[in-house]
Amino acid sequence: MDFGNLGFVVAGLVVGFVVGMTGVGGGSLMTPILLWFGINPATAVGTDLLYAAITKSGGVLVHQKNRNIDWKITGWLTLGSVPAVALTLVFLKYLNTDPQATNAIIKQALGVVLLLTALAIFFKRQLLAFAQKHAGDDYHLSNRNLNLLTIVTGAILGAMVALTSIGAGALGTVALFILYPFLATKRLVGTEIAHAVPLTLVAGLGHASMGNMDWHLLGFLLMGSLPGIYVGSHLSGRISDGVLRPCLAVMLVFIGYKLAF
């Protein structure tokens, strides 16, 4: 294994460790790291999407075993996200004749979504507290309108994820908590992960069909991330969440600003 491939294994290890410790940070860290390594933006996004689909599949099995997934909500989200992924991929394929335009759009979108993700991470506690405080107010939606809003949320997440590989984690969790404030946190997390797997899988395979995939790179990332997630999960809680999340948010603001501006 040469030095470059070892670097990808280490990158997978670090990102996997952070995800295991905090539950967020997968795509928002991995894609910028791949760009830093000089990977083409479209290839970085496509590879990261399948990387996410594989790593989160294990999480679905665990959450399903513990009955922590609301499949009805997952279904409504998927009803919005998968068509949005398809439309976004058609848009990217249309631009694929001009690689520079494609990469410019992806980098710009990456920057914006990273900034939004950083805000969601930094203010997550305040957002969740606000949602819980006002859960009993008169803003209750009918089941029909709630389902429609869930589909729209899925569509927005689908477009963001297909374009940047980022958004299904921190942004998806916050959006679900605002829509379903009475849903237990463990079921909310499980539902978000269950939705992220088909979302990232469809988007990743779509990118792969356009040639935006490096299978060897994916293998090296998984070599590092799987043990990283295992170790990070076991150390979760050892370091204060109030320290980890702000540090992660500040780092994402810096990366997002560099990419967007």
C-alpha positions as CSV (number, residue, x, y, z in Angstrom):
1,M,0.0,0.0,0.0
2,D,1.6,3.3,-1.1
3,F,1.5,6.6,0.9
4,G,-1.5,8.0,-1.0
5,N,-3.7,4.9,-0.3
6,L,-2.6,4.9,3.3
7,G,-3.8,8.5,3.6
8,F,-7.3,7.4,2.4
9,V,-7.4,4.7,5.0
10,V,-6.4,7.2,7.7
11,A,-9.1,9.6,6.4
12,G,-11.7,6.9,6.7
13,L,-10.5,6.1,10.2
14,V,-10.7,9.7,11.4
15,V,-14.1,10.3,9.8
16,G,-15.5,7.0,11.1
17,F,-14.2,7.8,14.6
18,V,-15.9,11.3,14.5
19,V,-19.2,9.7,13.3
20,G,-19.0,7.1,16.1
21,M,-18.3,9.8,18.7
22,T,-20.9,12.4,17.6
23,G,-23.3,10.7,15.2
24,V,-22.7,13.3,12.6
25,G,-20.0,14.5,10.3
26,G,-19.7,11.7,7.7
27,G,-20.3,13.4,4.4
28,S,-19.6,16.9,5.7
29,L,-16.1,15.8,6.6
30,M,-15.3,13.1,4.0
31,T,-16.1,15.0,0.8
32,P,-14.0,18.1,1.8
33,I,-11.1,15.7,2.8
34,L,-11.3,14.0,-0.6
35,L,-11.2,17.4,-2.3
36,W,-8.1,18.2,-0.2
37,F,-6.5,15.0,-1.6
38,G,-7.1,16.3,-5.1
39,I,-10.0,14.1,-6.0
40,N,-12.4,15.5,-8.6
41,P,-15.5,17.0,-6.9
42,A,-18.0,14.9,-8.8
43,T,-16.0,11.7,-8.0
44,A,-15.6,12.7,-4.4
45,V,-19.4,13.1,-4.1
46,G,-20.2,9.9,-5.9
47,T,-17.7,7.8,-3.9
48,D,-18.8,9.4,-0.6
49,L,-22.4,8.6,-1.3
50,L,-21.8,4.8,-1.6
51,Y,-19.4,5.0,1.3
52,A,-22.3,6.4,3.4
53,A,-24.8,3.9,2.1
54,I,-22.5,1.0,3.1
55,T,-21.5,2.3,6.6
56,K,-25.1,3.3,7.5
57,S,-26.6,0.0,6.5
58,G,-25.1,-1.6,9.7
59,G,-26.8,1.1,11.7
60,V,-30.2,0.3,10.1
61,L,-29.8,-3.4,11.2
62,V,-29.1,-2.3,14.8
63,H,-31.9,0.2,14.9
64,Q,-34.4,-2.2,13.4
65,K,-33.5,-4.9,15.9
66,N,-34.2,-2.4,18.7
67,R,-37.4,-1.2,17.0
68,N,-36.1,2.3,16.6
69,I,-37.4,3.0,13.1
70,D,-40.7,4.6,12.0
71,W,-41.0,3.0,8.6
72,K,-44.1,5.2,7.8
73,I,-42.1,8.4,8.1
74,T,-39.2,6.8,6.2
75,G,-41.6,6.0,3.4
76,W,-42.9,9.5,3.1
77,L,-39.3,10.9,3.2
78,T,-38.2,8.5,0.5
79,L,-41.3,9.4,-1.7
80,G,-39.8,12.9,-1.9
81,S,-36.1,12.2,-1.9
82,V,-35.7,9.5,-4.6
83,P,-37.5,11.5,-7.3
84,A,-35.5,14.6,-6.3
85,V,-32.3,12.6,-6.5
86,A,-33.3,11.4,-10.0
87,L,-34.0,15.0,-11.2
88,T,-30.8,16.3,-9.7
89,L,-28.8,13.5,-11.4
90,V,-30.4,14.3,-14.7
91,F,-29.4,18.0,-14.2
92,L,-25.8,16.9,-13.5
93,K,-25.8,14.6,-16.5
94,Y,-26.9,17.5,-18.7
95,L,-23.9,19.4,-17.4
96,N,-21.5,16.5,-17.6
97,T,-20.5,17.6,-21.1
98,D,-18.8,20.5,-19.3
99,P,-16.8,19.1,-16.4
100,Q,-15.6,22.5,-15.2
101,A,-19.2,23.7,-14.9
102,T,-20.3,20.6,-13.1
103,N,-17.4,20.8,-10.6
104,A,-18.0,24.5,-10.0
105,I,-21.6,23.9,-9.2
106,I,-20.8,21.0,-6.9
107,K,-18.1,23.0,-5.0
108,Q,-20.4,26.0,-4.6
109,A,-23.3,23.8,-3.4
110,L,-20.9,22.0,-1.0
111,G,-19.9,25.2,0.6
112,V,-23.5,26.4,1.2
113,V,-24.6,23.0,2.6
114,L,-21.6,22.8,4.8
115,L,-22.4,26.2,6.3
116,L,-26.1,25.1,6.9
117,T,-24.8,21.8,8.4
118,A,-22.5,23.7,10.8
119,L,-25.4,25.9,11.9
120,A,-27.6,22.8,12.5
121,I,-24.8,21.2,14.6
122,F,-24.0,24.4,16.5
123,F,-27.6,25.3,17.3
124,K,-29.0,21.8,17.5
125,R,-29.7,21.9,21.2
126,Q,-31.5,25.2,20.9
127,L,-33.5,24.1,17.9
128,L,-34.6,20.9,19.6
129,A,-35.5,22.7,22.8
130,F,-37.6,25.2,20.8
131,A,-39.4,22.3,19.0
132,Q,-40.2,20.6,22.2
133,K,-41.3,23.8,23.9
134,H,-43.8,24.6,21.2
135,A,-44.9,21.0,20.5
136,G,-48.2,21.6,22.3
137,D,-49.0,24.9,20.6
138,D,-51.7,25.5,18.0
139,Y,-49.5,24.8,15.0
140,H,-50.5,21.2,14.9
141,L,-50.8,20.0,11.3
142,S,-53.4,17.5,9.9
143,N,-51.9,14.1,9.0
144,R,-52.3,15.0,5.3
145,N,-50.4,18.3,5.6
146,L,-47.7,16.6,7.8
147,N,-47.2,13.9,5.2
148,L,-46.9,16.5,2.4
149,L,-44.4,18.5,4.5
150,T,-42.4,15.3,5.1
151,I,-42.4,14.6,1.3
152,V,-41.1,18.1,0.7
153,T,-38.4,17.7,3.3
154,G,-37.3,14.5,1.7
155,A,-37.2,16.2,-1.7
156,I,-35.0,19.0,-0.3
157,L,-32.7,16.5,1.4
158,G,-32.6,14.4,-1.8
159,A,-31.5,17.3,-4.0
160,M,-28.8,18.4,-1.5
161,V,-27.5,14.9,-1.0
162,A,-27.3,14.1,-4.7
163,L,-25.5,17.3,-5.4
164,T,-23.1,17.4,-2.4
165,S,-23.4,14.0,-0.6
166,I,-24.2,16.1,2.6
167,G,-27.4,16.9,4.4
168,A,-29.0,13.6,5.4
169,G,-27.4,13.6,8.8
170,A,-27.5,16.8,10.8
171,L,-30.0,18.7,8.6
172,G,-32.2,15.7,8.3
173,T,-32.3,15.0,12.0
174,V,-33.2,18.6,12.9
175,A,-35.9,18.7,10.2
176,L,-37.5,15.5,11.5
177,F,-37.4,16.8,15.1
178,I,-39.2,20.0,14.1
179,L,-41.8,18.0,12.1
180,Y,-42.2,15.3,14.7
181,P,-41.4,16.8,18.2
182,F,-43.1,14.0,20.1
183,L,-41.1,11.2,18.4
184,A,-38.5,9.7,20.7
185,T,-35.0,10.7,19.9
186,K,-33.8,7.2,19.4
187,R,-36.6,6.5,16.9
188,L,-35.9,9.9,15.2
189,V,-32.2,8.9,14.7
190,G,-33.1,5.4,13.6
191,T,-35.7,6.8,11.1
192,E,-33.1,9.3,9.7
193,I,-30.5,6.5,9.2
194,A,-33.1,4.2,7.6
195,H,-34.0,7.0,5.1
196,A,-30.3,7.9,4.5
197,V,-29.5,4.4,3.2
198,P,-31.8,4.2,0.1
199,L,-31.2,8.0,-0.5
200,T,-27.4,7.7,-0.6
201,L,-27.5,4.3,-2.4
202,V,-29.7,5.6,-5.2
203,A,-27.7,8.8,-5.5
204,G,-24.4,6.9,-5.3
205,L,-25.4,4.4,-8.0
206,G,-26.6,7.3,-10.2
207,H,-23.2,9.0,-9.9
208,A,-21.5,5.7,-10.6
209,S,-23.5,5.3,-13.8
210,M,-22.1,8.7,-14.9
211,G,-18.5,7.6,-14.0
212,N,-18.3,9.7,-10.8
213,M,-17.0,6.8,-8.8
214,D,-13.6,5.4,-7.7
215,W,-14.1,1.9,-6.4
216,H,-10.5,1.5,-5.2
217,L,-10.8,4.7,-3.2
218,L,-14.1,3.5,-1.7
219,G,-12.4,0.3,-0.5
220,F,-9.6,2.1,1.2
221,L,-12.0,4.5,2.9
222,L,-14.0,1.6,4.3
223,M,-10.9,-0.1,5.5
224,G,-10.4,2.8,7.8
225,S,-13.9,3.8,8.6
226,L,-15.3,0.5,9.9
227,P,-12.9,0.2,12.8
228,G,-13.0,3.9,13.3
229,I,-16.8,3.8,13.8
230,Y,-16.5,0.8,16.1
231,V,-13.9,2.6,18.4
232,G,-15.6,5.9,18.3
233,S,-19.0,4.4,19.2
234,H,-17.4,2.7,22.3
235,L,-15.8,6.0,23.4
236,S,-18.9,8.1,22.8
237,G,-19.8,10.1,25.9
238,R,-16.2,10.1,27.2
239,I,-15.7,13.6,25.7
240,S,-18.3,16.2,26.4
241,D,-20.8,16.7,23.5
242,G,-20.6,20.4,24.3
243,V,-17.0,20.4,23.3
244,L,-17.1,18.1,20.3
245,R,-20.0,19.6,18.4
246,P,-18.8,23.3,18.5
247,C,-15.4,22.2,17.3
248,L,-16.9,20.2,14.5
249,A,-19.2,23.2,13.6
250,V,-16.3,25.7,13.5
251,M,-14.3,23.4,11.3
252,L,-17.3,23.0,8.9
253,V,-17.8,26.8,8.8
254,F,-14.2,27.3,7.8
255,I,-14.4,24.6,5.1
256,G,-17.8,25.8,3.8
257,Y,-16.7,29.4,3.6
258,K,-13.5,28.4,1.6
259,L,-15.6,26.3,-0.8
260,A,-18.5,28.8,-1.2
261,F,-16.5,32.0,-1.4
